[in-house]
Amino acid sequence: MANTTNVEDKQERKKLKREARKKAAPKPPRTEPRGANKARVKKAARGQSKRK
């Protein structure tokens, strides 16, 4: 993306970023579903409570 750190005007900065996004190559489709690398949460044991 374009370096817009030195552009003071917000609208101008947005315009530059939008143009850069349009010029950029499209992202390839995902190979695995989103969040596939997220840590899985273990289900709590059913039945008796853990603390008495």
C-alpha positions, -999 to +999 in steps of 0.1 A: +000+000+000+011+036-006+031+053+022+007+080+034+025+090+066+036+123+053+001+133+040-017+155+065-051+158+049-074+129+059-095+130+027-064+131+005-048+102+025-080+081+020-080+089-017-044+078-021-050+046-002-081+037-022-062+042-054-034+020-042-059-007-032-075-006-067-040-010-083-029-038-061-031-074-073-062-093-061-057-116-032-058-153-040-087-174-027-083-190+007-068-224+008-082-232+043-111-217+061-107-185+081-096-192+117-082-227+109-050-219+128-069-207+159-064-228+191-093-250+198-110-247+232-114-280+251-149-287+262-154-287+300-161-321+315-197-329+318-213-343+350-199-335+384-185-300+390-147-297+391-147-277+423-168-287+453 
